[in-house]
Amino acid sequence: MDSGGRFSRSLNARRKPAQAVERAPPSRFVLFLHRARIRVGEARLLRGAEIVSVIALFAATGAYGVVRGGHSDAVIEAVTSVGDTLANAAGFRIEAIEIAGAGRLTRAEVLSAAGIGENTSLLWINADGARARLKRDPRIAEASVRKLYPGRLEISLEERSAFALWQHDRQLDLVARDGGVLMSVARDDARLMELPLVVGPGAATRAAAFLAVLESVPEIRAQTAAAILIGERRWNLRLKNGMDVRLPEADPAAALMRLVVLDREQKILTRDVSIIDLRLSDRTLVRLSAAAAAERAEVLKARVPKRKGEET
C-alpha cells in the first residue's frame, strides 16, 4: 500500500513462487514405475506370484518397442521363457502331468500339440489356449486342460476314430471320417485292420460320401477290396477277385444297382472278366481277362472254315 492508501500492485499480478511453476503431467509409464517402486519399497514380504508378475510386466513393457517393430513372435517367446523361468523359481514348476485318453498319440506328441515344454510353468499356462491347440491337431476330437496348483496339470483328450486306410504316394495312412490323417501304418499292420481302403489323391476327404453309397449296396461292398479315386472326379472299384469296376462321375449308386442286376442275371462277377465299365448309362462294356481273351481267340479261329487246298 502506498502513501495514498492504494495497493502498489494488483493481487492478480502477484508473482508465483518458483516451486509452483506448471509442469507437464507424468506419463502412464512413469506413474506405473512410481507405483511399482512404492509398492516394492513398502512391502516387506511379497508372494512369489507377485514378484513374477511385477518382473514380467517390466519385461513386457521393455519389449514394447520391439513388438511394434514387427518382432512380436520372437519377443513373446523370449518374454514367455523368462516368465516361465521366474515362475518355476517361485515354486510354480509343473511336478506332475497326467494324460488321459491317449491311445495312438504318445505323451511327447500330446505335450507338443498343447504347446507345453520342459521349462513351461504352471502359472503361465493358458488352459483354454492349450485346449484350442490340442483340438487343432487332426488326430484329436476333444480335449480338456486343468491346472491344479501348486504343480499338477491334467490333460484329457478323445482321439478321432479311425475311419479308413488311405493309400497315396506309396504311403499308407489311417484317416478319420473327415479325412484328417491320424497316423501312418505299415502294410503288414494294415492287413490286420478291418477298414475300407481308398486310393489316390483327394480320396481321404471324399471317402465318407462315397463309402456311404457303397454301403447301401452290400452285395458289391462285400466283394470290394479298394475304392480308387480317378482324377479326383470319379471312382473305380477293385474287387477281391482282381476285377475292376469303372463307375460314372454322376450317380454311381445307380451304376452299382445295374451291376447287382447283371450279376443276378448273368453271374458277371464270377466270369473271367478283367474290367466292367459302367460309365455309360445305356450300355455296359466288358473286357475279358488276358487268358479268357486268348481262349476266345482260339475258339474263333477254330470256327473259321478251311479253304479248299489249305493244310489241315
C-alpha positions as CSV (number, residue, x, y, z in Angstrom):
1,M,0.0,0.0,0.0
2,D,1.4,3.4,-1.0
3,S,1.2,6.7,1.0
4,G,-2.2,7.3,-0.6
5,G,-3.7,4.0,0.7
6,R,-3.6,2.2,-2.6
7,F,-2.2,-1.2,-3.4
8,S,1.0,-0.8,-5.3
9,R,0.2,-3.9,-7.5
10,S,-2.8,-5.9,-8.4
11,L,-3.3,-9.1,-6.5
12,N,-3.7,-10.9,-9.8
13,A,-0.3,-9.8,-10.8
14,R,1.4,-11.4,-7.8
15,R,4.5,-13.3,-8.8
16,K,4.2,-17.1,-8.4
17,P,6.7,-18.9,-6.3
18,A,9.4,-20.8,-8.2
19,Q,8.1,-24.2,-7.0
20,A,4.6,-23.6,-8.3
21,V,5.7,-23.4,-12.0
22,E,3.4,-25.6,-14.1
23,R,4.9,-28.9,-15.5
24,A,3.7,-31.4,-18.0
25,P,1.7,-34.3,-16.3
26,P,3.7,-37.5,-15.9
27,S,3.2,-40.3,-18.5
28,R,1.4,-43.5,-17.7
29,F,4.7,-45.4,-17.8
30,V,6.2,-43.0,-15.2
31,L,3.2,-43.4,-13.0
32,F,3.5,-47.2,-13.3
33,L,7.2,-47.2,-12.3
34,H,6.4,-44.9,-9.4
35,R,3.6,-47.1,-8.1
36,A,5.7,-50.2,-8.5
37,R,8.6,-48.6,-6.6
38,I,6.4,-47.6,-3.7
39,R,4.8,-51.0,-3.6
40,V,8.1,-52.8,-3.5
41,G,9.6,-50.4,-1.0
42,E,6.7,-50.6,1.4
43,A,6.1,-54.4,1.2
44,R,8.3,-56.4,3.5
45,L,7.4,-59.8,2.0
46,L,5.8,-60.4,-1.4
47,R,4.5,-63.7,-2.5
48,G,6.3,-65.5,-5.4
49,A,3.4,-64.8,-7.8
50,E,3.5,-61.1,-7.2
51,I,7.3,-61.0,-7.7
52,V,6.9,-62.8,-11.0
53,S,4.0,-60.6,-12.1
54,V,6.0,-57.3,-11.4
55,I,9.1,-58.6,-13.2
56,A,7.1,-59.9,-16.2
57,L,5.3,-56.6,-16.6
58,F,8.7,-54.8,-16.6
59,A,9.9,-57.2,-19.2
60,A,6.8,-56.8,-21.3
61,T,7.0,-53.0,-21.2
62,G,10.6,-53.0,-22.2
63,A,9.8,-55.2,-25.2
64,Y,7.0,-53.0,-26.4
65,G,9.2,-51.1,-28.9
66,V,10.5,-54.4,-30.3
67,V,6.9,-55.7,-30.7
68,R,5.9,-52.6,-32.6
69,G,8.9,-53.1,-34.8
70,G,7.4,-56.4,-36.1
71,H,9.3,-58.9,-34.0
72,S,6.4,-59.9,-31.8
73,D,6.8,-63.7,-32.1
74,A,10.4,-63.6,-31.0
75,V,9.7,-61.2,-28.2
76,I,6.7,-63.1,-26.9
77,E,8.7,-66.3,-26.9
78,A,11.6,-64.6,-25.1
79,V,9.3,-63.0,-22.5
80,T,7.4,-66.2,-22.0
81,S,10.6,-68.1,-21.4
82,V,11.8,-65.6,-18.9
83,G,8.4,-65.6,-17.2
84,D,8.4,-69.4,-17.0
85,T,11.9,-69.5,-15.5
86,L,10.9,-66.9,-12.8
87,A,7.7,-68.7,-12.0
88,N,9.4,-72.0,-11.7
89,A,11.9,-70.4,-9.3
90,A,9.0,-69.0,-7.3
91,G,7.5,-72.5,-6.8
92,F,5.2,-73.0,-9.8
93,R,7.1,-75.7,-11.6
94,I,5.0,-78.5,-13.1
95,E,5.8,-81.5,-10.9
96,A,3.3,-84.0,-12.5
97,I,1.4,-84.2,-15.8
98,E,-1.5,-86.6,-16.1
99,I,-2.7,-87.5,-19.6
100,A,-5.9,-89.5,-20.1
101,G,-7.4,-90.8,-23.3
102,A,-4.2,-91.0,-25.4
103,G,-4.1,-94.3,-27.4
104,R,-2.2,-93.7,-30.7
105,L,-0.7,-90.5,-29.5
106,T,2.4,-90.6,-27.5
107,R,3.0,-88.4,-24.4
108,A,5.5,-86.3,-26.2
109,E,3.1,-85.7,-29.1
110,V,0.3,-84.6,-26.7
111,L,2.6,-82.1,-24.9
112,S,3.9,-80.8,-28.2
113,A,0.4,-80.3,-29.5
114,A,-0.6,-78.4,-26.3
115,G,2.5,-76.2,-26.5
116,I,4.0,-77.4,-23.3
117,G,7.7,-77.7,-23.0
118,E,10.2,-78.8,-20.3
119,N,10.5,-75.2,-18.9
120,T,6.8,-74.3,-19.0
121,S,5.5,-73.1,-15.7
122,L,2.0,-73.9,-14.4
123,L,1.5,-70.3,-13.6
124,W,1.7,-69.1,-17.2
125,I,-0.2,-71.9,-18.9
126,N,-3.4,-70.7,-20.6
127,A,-5.7,-73.7,-20.2
128,D,-8.2,-72.6,-22.9
129,G,-5.3,-71.8,-25.3
130,A,-3.7,-75.2,-24.7
131,R,-7.1,-76.9,-25.3
132,A,-7.6,-75.0,-28.5
133,R,-4.1,-76.0,-29.7
134,L,-4.9,-79.6,-28.9
135,K,-8.1,-79.5,-30.9
136,R,-6.3,-78.1,-33.9
137,D,-4.5,-81.4,-34.2
138,P,-6.4,-83.5,-36.7
139,R,-5.9,-86.6,-34.5
140,I,-7.8,-85.1,-31.5
141,A,-11.6,-84.8,-31.4
142,E,-12.0,-83.2,-28.0
143,A,-9.7,-82.1,-25.1
144,S,-9.7,-80.5,-21.7
145,V,-6.8,-79.0,-19.7
146,R,-6.9,-78.4,-15.9
147,K,-4.3,-76.6,-13.8
148,L,-4.1,-77.9,-10.2
149,Y,-1.9,-75.7,-8.1
150,P,0.8,-75.8,-6.9
151,G,2.3,-78.2,-9.5
152,R,-0.1,-80.5,-11.3
153,L,-1.5,-80.5,-14.8
154,E,-4.3,-82.7,-16.1
155,I,-4.9,-83.3,-19.8
156,S,-7.9,-85.4,-21.0
157,L,-8.5,-86.0,-24.7
158,E,-10.6,-88.0,-27.1
159,E,-8.8,-89.2,-30.2
160,R,-10.6,-89.3,-33.5
161,S,-11.8,-92.7,-34.6
162,A,-10.1,-94.4,-37.5
163,F,-12.5,-94.5,-40.5
164,A,-10.4,-95.8,-43.4
165,L,-7.0,-96.6,-44.8
166,W,-5.7,-94.1,-47.4
167,Q,-3.1,-95.2,-49.9
168,H,-1.2,-92.3,-51.7
169,D,2.3,-91.7,-52.9
170,R,3.4,-95.2,-51.9
171,Q,2.3,-94.4,-48.3
172,L,-0.5,-95.8,-46.2
173,D,-2.2,-93.6,-43.6
174,L,-5.0,-94.1,-41.1
175,V,-7.6,-91.4,-41.6
176,A,-10.6,-90.0,-39.7
177,R,-14.1,-89.6,-41.3
178,D,-13.3,-86.0,-42.3
179,G,-10.1,-87.1,-44.0
180,G,-7.7,-86.0,-41.3
181,V,-4.5,-88.2,-41.1
182,L,-4.3,-89.9,-37.8
183,M,-1.0,-91.8,-38.3
184,S,1.0,-93.7,-40.9
185,V,0.8,-97.5,-40.8
186,A,2.9,-100.3,-42.2
187,R,1.3,-102.6,-44.8
188,D,1.6,-105.6,-42.6
189,D,-0.3,-103.8,-39.8
190,A,-2.9,-102.5,-42.3
191,R,-3.8,-106.1,-43.3
192,L,-4.9,-106.7,-39.7
193,M,-7.3,-103.7,-39.8
194,E,-10.8,-104.3,-40.9
195,L,-11.1,-100.9,-42.5
196,P,-12.0,-99.9,-46.1
197,L,-9.1,-98.9,-48.4
198,V,-9.3,-95.8,-50.5
199,V,-6.6,-94.9,-53.0
200,G,-5.5,-91.8,-54.8
201,P,-5.0,-88.0,-54.3
202,G,-8.1,-86.5,-52.6
203,A,-9.6,-89.9,-51.7
204,A,-9.3,-89.3,-47.9
205,T,-11.5,-86.3,-47.8
206,R,-14.1,-87.7,-50.2
207,A,-14.1,-91.3,-48.8
208,A,-17.0,-90.8,-46.3
209,A,-19.6,-89.7,-49.0
210,F,-18.6,-92.5,-51.5
211,L,-18.3,-95.3,-48.9
212,A,-21.8,-94.4,-47.7
213,V,-23.1,-95.1,-51.2
214,L,-21.1,-98.3,-51.4
215,E,-22.5,-99.5,-48.0
216,S,-26.0,-99.1,-49.5
217,V,-25.2,-101.9,-51.9
218,P,-24.0,-104.7,-49.6
219,E,-23.7,-107.3,-52.4
220,I,-20.9,-105.2,-54.0
221,R,-19.4,-103.8,-50.8
222,A,-18.7,-107.4,-49.6
223,Q,-16.6,-108.1,-52.7
224,T,-14.7,-104.8,-52.8
225,A,-11.0,-104.7,-51.9
226,A,-10.4,-101.0,-52.6
227,A,-12.1,-97.8,-53.9
228,I,-9.8,-95.8,-56.2
229,L,-10.5,-92.1,-56.9
230,I,-9.7,-91.3,-60.6
231,G,-8.7,-87.7,-61.4
232,E,-10.4,-86.6,-58.2
233,R,-13.6,-86.9,-60.1
234,R,-15.0,-90.4,-60.1
235,W,-14.4,-93.8,-58.5
236,N,-13.3,-97.3,-59.6
237,L,-13.7,-100.4,-57.6
238,R,-11.0,-103.1,-57.3
239,L,-12.8,-106.3,-56.3
240,K,-11.2,-109.1,-54.3
241,N,-11.0,-111.3,-57.4
242,G,-8.9,-108.7,-59.2
243,M,-11.7,-107.3,-61.3
244,D,-12.0,-103.6,-61.9
245,V,-15.4,-101.9,-62.0
246,R,-15.4,-98.4,-63.6
247,L,-18.1,-96.1,-62.2
248,P,-19.5,-92.9,-63.6
249,E,-18.9,-89.5,-62.0
250,A,-22.7,-88.8,-61.8
251,D,-24.9,-91.2,-59.9
252,P,-22.6,-94.0,-59.0
253,A,-25.3,-95.6,-56.9
254,A,-27.5,-96.2,-60.0
255,A,-24.5,-97.8,-61.7
256,L,-23.9,-100.1,-58.7
257,M,-27.5,-101.3,-58.8
258,R,-27.1,-102.1,-62.5
259,L,-24.1,-104.2,-61.6
260,V,-26.2,-106.1,-59.0
261,V,-28.8,-106.9,-61.6
262,L,-26.2,-108.0,-64.1
263,D,-24.7,-110.3,-61.6
264,R,-28.0,-111.8,-60.6
265,E,-29.0,-112.5,-64.2
266,Q,-25.6,-113.3,-65.8
267,K,-23.2,-114.1,-62.9
268,I,-20.9,-111.5,-64.4
269,L,-18.8,-111.1,-61.2
270,T,-17.7,-114.7,-61.3
271,R,-16.8,-114.8,-65.0
272,D,-13.3,-114.5,-66.4
273,V,-13.6,-110.7,-66.8
274,S,-10.9,-108.1,-66.0
275,I,-13.0,-104.8,-66.5
276,I,-16.6,-103.9,-66.2
277,D,-17.3,-100.4,-67.5
278,L,-20.5,-98.8,-66.2
279,R,-19.7,-95.2,-67.2
280,L,-22.3,-95.2,-70.0
281,S,-25.9,-95.3,-68.7
282,D,-27.3,-97.1,-71.8
283,R,-24.8,-99.9,-72.0
284,T,-22.2,-102.0,-70.1
285,L,-18.8,-102.6,-71.6
286,V,-16.8,-105.7,-70.6
287,R,-13.2,-106.6,-71.2
288,L,-12.1,-110.2,-70.8
289,S,-9.1,-111.2,-68.9
290,A,-5.9,-112.0,-70.9
291,A,-6.4,-115.7,-70.5
292,A,-10.1,-115.5,-71.4
293,A,-9.3,-113.3,-74.4
294,A,-6.7,-115.8,-75.7
295,E,-9.0,-118.7,-75.3
296,R,-11.8,-116.8,-77.1
297,A,-9.4,-116.0,-80.0
298,E,-8.5,-119.7,-80.3
299,V,-12.2,-120.7,-80.4
300,L,-13.0,-118.1,-83.0
301,K,-10.0,-119.2,-85.1
302,A,-11.2,-122.8,-85.0
303,R,-14.6,-121.8,-86.2
304,V,-13.3,-120.2,-89.4
305,P,-13.9,-122.7,-92.3
306,K,-10.9,-124.1,-94.1
307,R,-10.4,-123.0,-97.6
308,K,-10.0,-125.6,-100.2
309,G,-6.4,-126.7,-100.6
310,E,-5.3,-125.4,-97.2
311,E,-3.4,-127.8,-94.9
312,T,-5.4,-129.3,-92.1
